Amino acid sequence: MTDQIIWLNAPGDITKFHVEHRGCEPPGDGEITIRHQAIGTNFLDVYHRKGIYPMPSYPAVIGAEAAGIVDDVGPGVSLFQKGDRVAYAGPPVGAYRSTRNIAAERAIKLPDAVSARTAASSLLKGMTAYMLLKKTYDVRAGTQVLIHAAAGGLGSILVRWARSLDATVIGTVGSSEKAALAASYGADHLIVGRGADIVADVKRLTNGLGVDVAYDGIGGDTLLKSIRSVRPFGMAVTIGQAAGAIPPVPVEELRPGKALCHPSIMAWCADVGQYREAALAAVGAMETGIVSKIGAEYRLADVAKAHEEMESGRSAGSILLIP
């Protein structure tokens, strides 16, 4: 049995990837071997590729989630057997390969209702949504929420999950096509177009007050707009920088009493107990239909094309790699 591995030679552009084929190694103590059926991509992968979040050493294998079949079981593993359907997400990264040995405690069994493709497209995003909606800020009935990129992979799950909690969702999208998608996910109000006056629109939709919490994965100068869209004593949450690095934010922007939070799902998942809590919550949400739309699929060897599409913003939904 051979393993196809995508190596990142050094931080940089998509030319830094190269493909290698080699024999598979047996699982170690407490490990299982997973034959991947689908590998999820996330903007986190772009940050790792570019070196915004550098890898400990190079060449390196990136990728934070995948799903597949247990191919082998190492010594000391009793919870899994060959043929089990499983998924995993979070640290340590290294999913860009056709098979992988991981600690059994990081694997989550999949119910029959959740396919490998659904799990690979939605597990890490679902875990992130759980962390953001229940741990970072306790969203509940009546909470007013601002979600940027509401038709995207994470955004679509955030919209669906927040609506399942009876929150009021204001979403931002870049086009009328993406607005239609976000509306189908349940967004109550949509702000459309990159040139929209987000702060004014949010204030209009909230009777001049602002939202309770704003989730911003856009970065750049959008974070300042998000902070200004939050009510007094509300919270702005920065979770990414798809549009570029975030400039310094004057502390005066947090008056009166606003909070600014910068959570990390990878840091949250470093604790196995917290990881399994979030992962099981995400799988449970998938069973109810809280999933990310699959926007595109690429062969694993075409990882460069997948990264190009991810960065272009063309795809509405998640992009999968198929070994």
Buried (B, 14 or more C-beta within 10 A) or exposed (E): EEBBBBBBEEBEEBEBBEBEEEEBEEBEEEBBBBBBBBBBBBBBBBBBBBBEBEBEEEBBBBBBBBBBBBBBBBEEBEEBEEEBBBBBBBBEBBBBBBBBBBBBBBBBBBEEEBBBBBBBBBBBBBBBBBBBBBEBBEBEEEBBBBBBBBBBBBBBBBBBBBBBBEBBBBBBBBBEEBBBBBBEBBBBBBBBEEEBEBBEBBBEBBEEBBBBBBBBBBBBEBBBBBBBBBBEEBBBBBBBBBBEEBEEBEEEBBEEEBBBBEBEBBEBBEEEEBBBBBBBBBBBBBBEEBBBBBBBBBEBBBBBBBBBBBBEBEBBBBBBBBB
